[in-house]
Amino acid sequence: MSSPITNEQPPCITSDQLFGEKRQIFIHHQGETYTLRITSRGKLILTK
């Protein structure tokens, strides 16, 4: 199901807000668990 198009911007969350002092978090989405981690070079990687 798609959302109607609006001029409203999606929320913006900093990586500091998501991770705090951790380098990895888990995201539960539609019954699946994903891992979002910060690499040693500061990039983000999302894996299932």
N, C-alpha and C positions, 0 to 999 in steps of 0.2 A: 504494500500500500504506500503510495507516495504522498508526500505532504504538499499542501498548496504552496505556490511560490509567493513569498512575501519580501518586503524590503528589510525585514528584521535580520540582524546579523546573528549567527549562532554564537553561543557562549565561547569565550576564550579563557582557557585554563593554562597556567604556566606549568612547565614540567616540575618546578619546585613545589607547586601545590599538589601535584599528583604523587611525586616520589618522596618528598621530604628529604631525609638523609639516606634513603634506600636507593639501590640501583636497579631494582626490579619490582614490578607490581603485577598482580593478576587481575584480569578483567573477565567477568562473567557476562556472556552475551548469548541470548537465545539458547540456553542450556549447554553452551560450550565455554571452556575456560581458555583464555588467551594469556600469554605472557608478554609484557611490554618491558623491555630492558634498555638501559643506557650502556653503550659499548665503551671500551677503553678510550675510544677517540671522540666520545661525546655524541654519537649518533643514536637514534632510536630504532629498535628492531621489535616488531610485533610478530609473534609466532603462535601457532595453534597447538 
